[in-house]
Amino acid sequence: MPIVSLEEAVAPLVSILPKIQNYVYVAKQRCESVPPDGLTQDESASIMLYSMEWEPHEKCLYFALNATLRSEDRRRLKPWFSYLKLILTALEKLPSTRCYAFRGVNLNLSEQYTEGKTFVWWGFSSCTTSMGVLENEQFLDKTGQRTMFNIECDSGKDISRHSYFQSEKEVLLLAARQFIVISCLRPASGLHMIQLKETKPPITLLQPATNQSVQIKPTP
């Protein structure tokens, strides 16, 4: 599968995301003509497009893509192949980062993540290396049921220089990554803290973009 421009890559998605070409234009206008890290403008813009948010929320690219990646029906991924090829090629050019990353969710997810459990996150996961970012209620509420993940990752990608929100110190965890739950805490009312460690699965769940096509193994 050849790498195409971002405009071409999202063309099959117009029926799913009707305004996508408008946001492609914004992303490419905001990207530098010679982006950092050796990426092309289309590659950098593919990351920026992923990081953008608009209304309605379910029509954001990242929301729709991750919902599709989590679906058991892999045929739904077909319109996404060209975009996945482009963004995975971009992300493979960025060095993998061993770091502690944080992710907040305004739900109680503690029952899904019991200590010792091994699982796969099939979608991409946006995280931050700064706990201070999670103090912003846009990312994690101050009250109510909420979950904070503390993630020791080996393959995170620092996309801060290509993100639409460059101050968020954003690390992106690639799709189809495996983790184990190390511990669970409840340090305050409604707040659940879950410590995760990235582990290596016995098979490759996400084939490199250098392969001729994008392949993601189905859920076992």
Secondary structure, DSSP 8 states (H G I E B T S, - for coil): -----HHHHHGGGTTTSTTHHHHHHHHHHHS-SS-GGG--HHHHHHHHHHH---SSGGGSHHHHHHHHHT-S-GGGGGGGHHHHHHHHHHHHHS-EEEEEEEEEESS--GGGS-TT-EEEE-S-EEEES-GGGGGSTTTS-SSSSEEEEEEEEEEEEE-TTTSSSGGG-EEEE-SSEEEEEEEEEEEETTEEEEEEEEE--SS-SB--TTSSS--B----
